[in-house]
Amino acid sequence: MDSIKINTAQNIDIEYEIAGLGERIAARCIDLAGFVILYFVAVILMVVASFSMSSTAGIIVLIIYVVIFAFYDLVCELTMNGQTFGKKILKIKVVSLEGTQPTLGQYIIRWLFRMIDFGFPLGWGVIALVSVAVTKNHQRLGDLLAKTTLIKTTPRTQINNVAFNFTLPEEYQPQFKEVLHLTDRDIELIHEVLTGYYQTGHADLIYAMAAKTKDHIFVTIPAGMNELQFLETVLKDYNYITSTSQ
């Protein structure tokens, strides 16, 4: 499965799967379904406006509908962290190829080239479908020019599987109660870093994650405990404290 590296707030590179053609199509269908509903609402309003007010009111309703349709993707992606409502439901989002949030210019380029990717004269999205299917990072034309793509926001490791494989004795005593300052997402990132280390043996990410974690929860690593043991202990402590507090 194709992936892209995203640099997290902890300055740790985590790989995310690139969204495939199926997710893109499903997200688009959800957005279009919303516009179909909005269209019927607009038609009803136009009819009511034409009878109760004037034909001008009906034209205004039509213009508002067209404006919403035209700018929907751009406004949503700018204000919803790279997602439309369809993308949010399918749990995918737009990112730059560098793994960062796209700039305003990148969003605008993607939006402008929607007319080519999905325009009626050019086959109702055939260009986009072919481009997404054949390009390495599953990019439509607008993505290629903007240097963006779509990723799956759902982590490969689900939070209910993260760090909860420990069988801890009832008398277990947490060493770092400050782990409560961490979020589920923080714990998930630690788990992914540890998993990567177990698989590859590369310790650089262990050192980086340990440094970020201890600074975040304001603790020092005790003498005799290395960075790997520290992160493993953090996972155990978090698991124990959160499970016993529920």
NUFI-561561 format. One line per field, with one value per residue (C-alpha): x, y, z; residue in three letters; residue number from 1; chain. Coordinates in nm, 3 decimals, padded with zeros to 5 digits. Layout:
X	(X_...)
Y	(Y_...)
Z	(Z_...)
aa	(Ala_...)
i	(NUM_...)
ch	(A_...)
END
This chain:
X	(00.000_00.140_00.216_00.349_00.541_00.380_00.589_00.391_00.388_00.648_00.878_00.837_00.780_00.477_00.365_00.004_-00.161_-00.252_-00.624_-00.717_-00.959_-01.245_-01.222_-01.203_-01.509_-01.712_-01.625_-01.721_-02.051_-02.135_-02.064_-02.272_-02.558_-02.561_-02.585_-02.872_-03.066_-02.967_-03.079_-03.432_-03.442_-03.328_-03.595_-03.866_-03.739_-03.727_-04.087_-04.204_-04.005_-04.146_-04.505_-04.476_-04.221_-04.079_-03.876_-03.572_-03.589_-03.586_-03.279_-03.103_-03.171_-03.026_-02.715_-02.660_-02.685_-02.434_-02.190_-02.211_-02.154_-01.860_-01.674_-01.775_-01.454_-01.219_-01.393_-01.434_-01.073_-00.946_-01.161_-01.181_-00.813_-00.811_-01.150_-01.498_-01.789_-01.752_-01.380_-01.445_-01.694_-01.451_-01.166_-00.937_-00.779_-00.562_-00.192_00.108_00.356_00.598_00.349_00.256_-00.075_-00.118_-00.072_-00.347_-00.191_-00.199_-00.565_-00.649_-00.464_-00.652_-00.979_-00.913_-00.826_-01.145_-01.302_-01.067_-01.070_-01.448_-01.585_-01.879_-01.718_-01.428_-01.625_-01.764_-01.443_-01.285_-00.958_-00.952_-01.034_-00.761_-00.505_-00.576_-00.564_-00.228_-00.021_00.210_00.052_-00.304_-00.324_-00.571_-00.444_-00.508_-00.309_-00.018_00.010_-00.048_00.186_-00.080_-00.254_-00.513_-00.425_-00.627_-00.657_-00.743_-00.416_-00.308_-00.291_-00.628_-00.623_-00.795_-00.503_-00.236_-00.031_-00.314_-00.156_00.022_-00.094_-00.025_-00.060_-00.315_-00.036_00.139_00.273_00.299_00.631_00.511_00.167_00.234_00.135_-00.215_-00.087_-00.066_-00.352_-00.458_-00.294_00.036_00.026_-00.050_00.254_00.476_00.341_00.412_00.768_00.828_00.678_00.908_01.207_01.114_01.091_01.400_01.626_01.681_01.705_01.706_01.327_01.338_01.575_01.373_01.039_01.175_01.314_00.986_00.779_00.977_00.974_00.600_00.510_00.788_00.976_01.335_01.441_01.562_01.916_01.945_01.651_01.726_01.504_01.347_01.256_01.121_00.879_00.769_00.707_00.507_00.280_00.232_00.166_-00.086_-00.259_-00.279_-00.388_-00.653_-00.794_-00.820_-00.977_-01.267)
Y	(00.000_00.344_00.575_00.920_01.040_01.307_01.502_01.521_01.792_01.581_01.604_01.232_01.100_00.871_00.697_00.731_00.535_00.732_00.729_00.514_00.563_00.403_00.641_00.941_00.834_00.757_01.093_01.274_01.085_01.188_01.553_01.533_01.368_01.669_01.898_01.697_01.752_02.119_02.145_02.030_02.273_02.551_02.460_02.474_02.810_02.941_02.839_02.992_03.309_03.338_03.318_03.521_03.780_03.817_03.635_03.827_03.647_03.313_03.416_03.517_03.172_03.012_03.232_03.142_02.772_02.804_02.997_02.736_02.458_02.636_02.729_02.435_02.233_02.530_02.677_02.341_02.234_02.570_02.572_02.198_02.103_01.966_01.795_01.833_01.666_01.367_01.339_01.373_01.086_00.868_00.981_01.115_01.458_01.667_01.704_01.829_01.573_01.695_01.572_01.921_02.104_02.256_02.628_02.860_02.853_02.473_02.464_02.721_02.526_02.206_02.397_02.571_02.248_02.080_02.229_02.017_01.708_01.696_01.929_01.820_01.889_01.663_01.357_01.405_01.322_01.073_01.269_01.261_00.890_00.795_01.020_00.887_00.530_00.554_00.799_00.683_00.894_00.859_01.221_01.386_01.660_01.931_01.735_01.685_02.057_02.156_01.880_01.743_01.412_01.256_01.038_00.819_00.993_00.673_00.545_00.197_00.112_00.168_00.330_00.035_-00.180_00.063_-00.021_-00.221_-00.558_-00.539_-00.774_-00.567_-00.698_-00.532_-00.413_-00.237_00.105_00.368_00.551_00.851_00.972_01.271_01.054_01.191_01.500_01.284_01.228_00.903_01.030_01.090_00.734_00.604_00.782_00.636_00.292_00.335_00.449_00.149_-00.085_00.061_00.009_-00.352_-00.420_-00.233_-00.185_00.182_00.374_00.734_00.771_00.621_00.893_01.167_01.045_00.993_01.348_01.498_01.289_01.370_01.740_01.728_01.566_01.746_01.444_01.322_00.972_00.801_00.675_00.320_00.356_00.404_00.577_00.253_00.145_00.493_00.482_00.129_00.240_00.540_00.307_00.077_00.367_00.523_00.189_00.127_00.475_00.517_00.167_00.199_00.545_00.427)
Z	(00.000_-00.100_00.190_00.272_00.576_00.797_01.044_01.368_01.633_01.815_01.508_01.449_01.097_01.083_00.765_00.651_00.373_00.063_-00.008_-00.303_-00.588_-00.395_-00.101_-00.334_-00.533_-00.220_-00.063_-00.382_-00.403_-00.047_-00.128_-00.446_-00.257_-00.028_-00.329_-00.476_-00.154_-00.155_-00.519_-00.440_-00.148_-00.382_-00.640_-00.374_-00.254_-00.611_-00.673_-00.345_-00.412_-00.764_-00.641_-00.323_-00.425_-00.772_-01.031_-00.906_-00.573_-00.753_-00.950_-00.627_-00.480_-00.794_-00.778_-00.413_-00.497_-00.783_-00.563_-00.287_-00.541_-00.703_-00.385_-00.162_-00.196_-00.160_00.145_00.319_00.265_00.388_00.701_00.778_00.767_00.413_00.426_00.284_00.459_00.231_00.301_00.673_00.668_00.468_00.698_00.428_00.391_00.160_00.242_00.050_-00.079_00.187_00.449_00.567_00.550_00.203_00.156_00.037_-00.309_-00.322_-00.220_-00.489_-00.760_-00.665_-00.676_-01.008_-01.185_-01.065_-01.377_-01.588_-01.365_-01.323_-01.590_-01.802_-02.142_-02.043_-01.945_-01.594_-01.408_-01.648_-01.644_-01.263_-01.250_-01.496_-01.329_-00.978_-01.105_-01.284_-01.080_-00.801_-00.527_-00.660_-00.772_-01.003_-01.234_-00.975_-00.718_-00.957_-01.023_-00.660_-00.535_-00.300_-00.242_-00.013_00.286_00.519_00.854_01.039_01.190_01.091_01.461_01.626_01.968_02.136_02.022_02.130_02.435_02.584_02.526_02.860_03.133_03.441_03.796_04.021_04.249_03.959_04.063_03.786_03.779_03.579_03.682_03.458_03.161_03.212_03.030_02.716_02.476_02.311_01.993_02.177_02.308_01.963_01.820_02.091_02.011_01.639_01.710_01.935_01.675_01.412_01.639_01.713_01.341_01.219_01.520_01.431_01.756_01.629_01.658_02.007_02.125_01.957_02.091_02.441_02.446_02.325_02.565_02.881_02.793_02.730_03.062_03.256_03.387_03.379_03.285_03.606_03.635_03.509_03.267_02.899_02.642_02.519_02.872_02.941_02.648_02.735_03.093_02.973_02.777_03.075_03.311_03.074_03.028_03.400_03.506_03.235_03.284_03.663_03.646_03.428)
aa	(Met_Asp_Ser_Ile_Lys_Ile_Asn_Thr_Ala_Gln_Asn_Ile_Asp_Ile_Glu_Tyr_Glu_Ile_Ala_Gly_Leu_Gly_Glu_Arg_Ile_Ala_Ala_Arg_Cys_Ile_Asp_Leu_Ala_Gly_Phe_Val_Ile_Leu_Tyr_Phe_Val_Ala_Val_Ile_Leu_Met_Val_Val_Ala_Ser_Phe_Ser_Met_Ser_Ser_Thr_Ala_Gly_Ile_Ile_Val_Leu_Ile_Ile_Tyr_Val_Val_Ile_Phe_Ala_Phe_Tyr_Asp_Leu_Val_Cys_Glu_Leu_Thr_Met_Asn_Gly_Gln_Thr_Phe_Gly_Lys_Lys_Ile_Leu_Lys_Ile_Lys_Val_Val_Ser_Leu_Glu_Gly_Thr_Gln_Pro_Thr_Leu_Gly_Gln_Tyr_Ile_Ile_Arg_Trp_Leu_Phe_Arg_Met_Ile_Asp_Phe_Gly_Phe_Pro_Leu_Gly_Trp_Gly_Val_Ile_Ala_Leu_Val_Ser_Val_Ala_Val_Thr_Lys_Asn_His_Gln_Arg_Leu_Gly_Asp_Leu_Leu_Ala_Lys_Thr_Thr_Leu_Ile_Lys_Thr_Thr_Pro_Arg_Thr_Gln_Ile_Asn_Asn_Val_Ala_Phe_Asn_Phe_Thr_Leu_Pro_Glu_Glu_Tyr_Gln_Pro_Gln_Phe_Lys_Glu_Val_Leu_His_Leu_Thr_Asp_Arg_Asp_Ile_Glu_Leu_Ile_His_Glu_Val_Leu_Thr_Gly_Tyr_Tyr_Gln_Thr_Gly_His_Ala_Asp_Leu_Ile_Tyr_Ala_Met_Ala_Ala_Lys_Thr_Lys_Asp_His_Ile_Phe_Val_Thr_Ile_Pro_Ala_Gly_Met_Asn_Glu_Leu_Gln_Phe_Leu_Glu_Thr_Val_Leu_Lys_Asp_Tyr_Asn_Tyr_Ile_Thr_Ser_Thr_Ser_Gln)
i	(1_2_3_4_5_6_7_8_9_10_11_12_13_14_15_16_17_18_19_20_21_22_23_24_25_26_27_28_29_30_31_32_33_34_35_36_37_38_39_40_41_42_43_44_45_46_47_48_49_50_51_52_53_54_55_56_57_58_59_60_61_62_63_64_65_66_67_68_69_70_71_72_73_74_75_76_77_78_79_80_81_82_83_84_85_86_87_88_89_90_91_92_93_94_95_96_97_98_99_100_101_102_103_104_105_106_107_108_109_110_111_112_113_114_115_116_117_118_119_120_121_122_123_124_125_126_127_128_129_130_131_132_133_134_135_136_137_138_139_140_141_142_143_144_145_146_147_148_149_150_151_152_153_154_155_156_157_158_159_160_161_162_163_164_165_166_167_168_169_170_171_172_173_174_175_176_177_178_179_180_181_182_183_184_185_186_187_188_189_190_191_192_193_194_195_196_197_198_199_200_201_202_203_204_205_206_207_208_209_210_211_212_213_214_215_216_217_218_219_220_221_222_223_224_225_226_227_228_229_230_231_232_233_234_235_236_237_238_239_240_241_242_243_244_245_246)
ch	(A_A_A_A_A_A_A_A_A_A_A_A_A_A_A_A_A_A_A_A_A_A_A_A_A_A_A_A_A_A_A_A_A_A_A_A_A_A_A_A_A_A_A_A_A_A_A_A_A_A_A_A_A_A_A_A_A_A_A_A_A_A_A_A_A_A_A_A_A_A_A_A_A_A_A_A_A_A_A_A_A_A_A_A_A_A_A_A_A_A_A_A_A_A_A_A_A_A_A_A_A_A_A_A_A_A_A_A_A_A_A_A_A_A_A_A_A_A_A_A_A_A_A_A_A_A_A_A_A_A_A_A_A_A_A_A_A_A_A_A_A_A_A_A_A_A_A_A_A_A_A_A_A_A_A_A_A_A_A_A_A_A_A_A_A_A_A_A_A_A_A_A_A_A_A_A_A_A_A_A_A_A_A_A_A_A_A_A_A_A_A_A_A_A_A_A_A_A_A_A_A_A_A_A_A_A_A_A_A_A_A_A_A_A_A_A_A_A_A_A_A_A_A_A_A_A_A_A_A_A_A_A_A_A_A_A_A_A_A_A_A_A_A_A_A_A)
END
